[in-house]
Every structure is written in structure tokens, then in C-alpha cells.
């Protein structure tokens, strides 16, 4: 469940990667999960999503040292919080 994922994320200080807006609401209201990567690419092929993740991986790792909520869309990374 989302509650279990959030609890594990907090316990192990893990980043939750999701397309689910429920996690955004939980993060904004309760500061859970620990950190959040929201994928807002829409319906793209798995290969395209994988390519985007690899393209921005180093940047995401750097940003998550300072920020807790980042969004990845088809063209860029957005810092949300």
C-alpha cells in the first residue's frame, strides 16, 4: 500500500519513484515519502523512459542531495521542493 511504501521510504531514507499523484498529495501534506521523484512523461515507451532516466541520473542524484521533490517530464527536470 502507499502507506507501507511511505513508511519504508522514511525508515530506509529511500526515494520513491512514481507516476501516482497520491504520493504527491502525501508528500505535500505529510512530508512522506522521504524523497519523491514524480514521472510526468505521459504514456511513453519503456525504452524512452529508461533513456530519460539515464540521461538525467547524475543530475537527479545531485539534486536529491539538496531537494526532496523532483519532477521528470519528457524534456527536463523540475525542482518542486
N, C-alpha and C positions, 0 to 999 in steps of 0.2 A: 504494500500500500504506500501511498505518498508519505504518510506519517512515518512508516518504517524507514523509507528511503531518507527522509529528513533526519531522523534520529541517527541513523548510521553515518550520514554525512557529517553531522556535528561531532559524533563520537570519534570518527577517524579523520576528521578535517579533510573531507573529500569534496571535489567539485561535482555537482550534479549537472549532467548534460541532457537537455530536454527540448522538445517542441511543445510541451504541455503548459498552457497558461496558468494552470492551477499552481504550479511551482512558483511562478512569478508572483501571484497573489500571496502565497505563503511567505515568500521572501520579503516582499514589501511590508506585509503586516506583522509577521512574526520573526523576521530575520532568520528564517530557515528555508532552505538548507544552508550549510556552511558557506558555500560559494555556488554561483549559478552561471552556467553557460546556456543561453537561450538560442536555439537554432530557429531562424525565421526565413529560411530559404524557400519556403513553399514546397511543392512537390518537385523534387529533383531526383535524378538517378543517383543510386548509391555511389557510383564512381565519381560523380560530380561533387557530392557531399564529402566524400573521402578526400578528393583533391583540395577542396576548400579548407578542410581541417588541417591537412598537411601544409598548405600554403601559409596559414596563419598560426601554426602551432607555436613557434618560437615567440611570436608577438603575444599570443594569449598567455603563455607561461609568464612572461614578463609583466603583463598587465595584472594577472591574478596575484602578483606579489603586493600590489597596491590597491586593487579594486576587488569587489566581491560579486559584481553582477555585470556580465558582458553579454552582448548580443552579436551573433554572427548571421549576416544575411548573404545574399549572393554576390555582393560587391565589396563589403567592408566589415570591420569590427566596430561596434559601438559600445562605449563605456556607459553603463546605466547607473552604477553606484559603486 
